[in-house]
Amino acid sequence: MLGITLEVDKTNTYLDITIEPEKLQKPIDAKTVFHLIKESNYAKFFIFDENVIELISSFKNATADNNRAPISQRVGERRDTSIKCTIVEGQLSAIVSLTCGYAGKIPSLQEIKAELAKVGVKRGISTKRLAQLSKQVQEGQSGETFEDTIAKGLPPRAGKPSKLQPLVQNALERILAPQTKGNERVDMRNLGAIICVKKGDELLRRLPPTEGRAGYTVTGDTIVPKPGEWLKFKPGDGTVISDHDENLLIADISGMPKFKQQKMWVDDTFTCKGVNVGTGNVEYDGAVLVNGDVTENMRIIASGDITINGFVESAYIQAGGDIIITEGAMGKVNDALTEYSTTLVSQGSIHIQHGQGLDIKCNGNVSIGRQLAYSRIESKGKVTVGAVDKPNGNIFACSIKCYEQFSAGTIGAVSGSSLNIDFSEGFNNLLERKDTLDDLVKQISDNNYRHMERMNIINSKYVPKEMQHRVDEANQLFQGESQLLQWLHVKAKEMQQSKETYQANLQMVANKKIYPGVTLKLNNRTWRADREYDRSKVAFQGHQWEFEPITSKM
């Protein structure tokens, strides 16, 4: 603009402006100067607003005094991009903040690394992140700040606690395991020796904890990991710690071993060649092994596992552990499918090779070796018909309630007989627990908020010395309530995750065929097979049942 000159000083750092009143052709003000700078080659300089205002004020005063001498003022300067390096998170990361300069120098990657070194950052620097941050600065506006985590340390990994390793399998695992390994089979003639242990046999070994993995900080210091802890090694009934190895558990009696919930014990085992009118009913505080058949109207009740190496007909079997029937079970059922002559009740899981007319209730899983028909199942686990690794068995004309996945080979029959699978009970139990927990969280949260307000009032007032202990007690109670609320929030989140996981695992898998008459149910959500389907899966997704063909080879 004629009459106004912008130029940098000899150091090429500062911006100076000179007004020559004699050459001005129109009035000027601060707005005129700011606009002139913005449209010039010096637009990216940092401008001293106060100096511009002072320059205009001096110009106006000179004009009033009729002073026509040139007026100069320093109004701006170059400013380099600033670097700020901060170590955070217990020296496990470092953040670099770059504030775009004003017509100044943009630091190179090496210069930024040098600044990191000044604050002690030595390890975990990401050159890629630095380059991305530098590019953002080059494209950014003056004064704009960009930051990123440029260096990361490695948190230490705590050691794992000692682990309990069973050296013998549970009876059910021993019987099922060979069916998943080629064509091997358990020799049923020697079943007692297979599923029982003798006094002195090794049962359980406690493996040592791991040391963990060391970490490091961005400053290069090593973080020593916390080693794993030793689990308490408590002998269960019928077991004892070895005299020669404190980490080895051995059998103190002969019987049937059982490992559950990180505890090993040996049940005293009653063995017989069959249960019939001649032997009478069996009631035993321990495990029962029957090397023969269980005949009509007989009863077996045991506190441990019940293993029957034979056939069961119209009998009542009740176990505090698992029920294993190596051959089959059969019973009579009325036309209404409400009364069954063979009942199997287990606190654990139940395995049958094949069955018909059975009333099955268990807290664990149900596995059927080959086929099941005209039966009723209530399982708090999953139901599998066929080999556990490749369920190809048949099931039809059954009523099933289960909590987890149902899988078989052929589900239903050509005749279209009804087969119902209901997942509602387990889901509703979970919802009930979730609702109860949510109500408790809300109640305690409301109380905690009221108590917080009252404690804030109390703590803001003068408290006589003789009353201070009462206030301290109230504060401790409030802190305890707050910790309880925090714990409940964590549990409520876990319960929500459990609900989502439960829904995601609800599915029926047919590895061969689904026939008409098969029905799936989750409360009011129902899926019904109205025709034949080849290999397929029906899963509960997005609050509804979704059918999906299985195309992969088994």
QUIGIJO-V281903 format. One record per run of one state. SS is the DSSP state (H for helix, E for strand, - for the rest). FROM is the first residue (numbers start at 1). TO is the last residue. If there is no record, write none. Layout:
ss;from;to
SS;FROM;TO
SS;FROM;TO
This chain:
ss;from;to
-;1;3
E;4;8
-;9;13
E;14;19
-;20;20
H;21;23
-;24;29
H;30;38
-;39;45
E;46;47
-;48;48
H;49;64
-;65;70
E;71;77
-;78;78
E;79;79
-;80;81
E;82;88
-;89;92
E;93;99
-;100;101
E;102;103
-;104;108
H;109;118
-;119;124
E;125;125
-;126;126
H;127;139
-;140;144
E;145;152
-;153;153
E;154;154
-;155;156
E;157;157
-;158;162
E;163;166
-;167;170
H;171;180
-;181;187
H;188;195
-;196;196
E;197;197
-;198;201
E;202;207
-;208;212
E;213;213
-;214;214
E;215;216
-;217;221
E;222;223
-;224;238
E;239;241
-;242;247
E;248;251
-;252;254
E;255;260
-;261;262
E;263;272
-;273;274
E;275;275
-;276;281
E;282;284
-;285;286
E;287;290
-;291;293
E;294;294
-;295;298
E;299;302
-;303;305
E;306;308
-;309;310
E;311;313
-;314;315
E;316;319
-;320;322
E;323;330
-;331;332
E;333;333
-;334;339
E;340;340
-;341;341
E;342;346
-;347;349
E;350;356
-;357;357
E;358;362
-;363;365
E;366;373
-;374;375
E;376;379
-;380;382
E;383;385
-;386;386
E;387;387
-;388;389
E;390;390
-;391;393
E;394;396
-;397;398
E;399;402
-;403;405
E;406;411
-;412;418
E;419;422
-;423;423
H;424;460
-;461;464
H;465;504
-;505;506
E;507;514
-;515;517
E;518;522
-;523;524
E;525;528
-;529;532
E;533;541
-;542;543
E;544;549
-;550;554
